[in-house]
Amino acid sequence: MPSQPPKPANLGLTAKRKVFVSSVPSNATASEIMAPFLFCGGIVNVDVHSHKNIAFVEFQNEQSVNTVLNAAKGGVKFTVKGQAVNVYKYTPNKTTTKPQHNKSSVV
């Protein structure tokens, strides 16, 4: 039986467990992007868009997202391959499939 796409309610729950990462080096791997965030909690997935220098990190729970954002607000600098990256709360755009981010959470 073919798999069904996630229902919108599940998409909302998944979005609450993600952060948007910008300024990612174009040659960074998912493992390299994941590394600086491991102390914040279990990571389910890293979606890398190297041609746009961005990534989305999905955690096991919302608390991990809060840990990342609070760490960033508290001055923790996240780096990938020696390059500083910016971390934002992930907020999906309801009218398109393009992700949006909250700039007030900038590191």
Beta strands, then each sheet from edge to edge (+ up, - down):
strand 1: 18-22
strand 2: 43-49
strand 3: 54-59
strand 4: 79-80
strand 5: 83-84
strand 6: 86-92
strand 7: 99-101
sheet 1: 2+ 3- 1+ 6- 7+
sheet 2: 4+ 5-
end
